Amino acid sequence: MKSYRKELTFNTPTRRAYINITPYVEQALKESGIKEGLLLCNAMNITASVFINDDESGLHRDFERWLEKLAPEKPYEQYAHNGFEDNADAHLKRQLMGREAVVAVTDGKLDFGTWEQIFYGEYDGKRTKRVLVKIIGE
């Protein structure tokens, strides 16, 4: 069995953002040479997420509104975590959206369902963060 590891880095200019990282992940899969196996893609920071969904801007705005209702950024003092930092809401948003995505690799391609894409969700941006792509298989 072969194994391949690659780190992607992102630094969003805004506090929150959604980036379709499918092309970066597909490139990593191509570099790996693996044709059959599993691909893990996970956020390497506790205030970011990786998830699979549709690449539709209205849906992304819906994510933002929904997350702000469940874990509003302000007022900062509503959270016990906020003292040294002001990112408690980002930790909660990541819990809701998830840490990672696992995708089957079949015939050298990501084995997606209809409309599925991989996204990086940023909830406390303006600094460099990492995403791990780990692929195992033959």
Secondary structure, 3 states (H helix, E strand, C coil): CEEEEEEEEECCCCCCEEEECHHHHHHHHHHHCCCCEEEEEEECCCCEEEEEECCCHHHHHHHHHHHHHHCCCCCHHHCCCCCCCCCHHHHHHHHHHCCEEEEEEECCEECCCCCCEEEEEECCCCCCEEEEEEEEEC
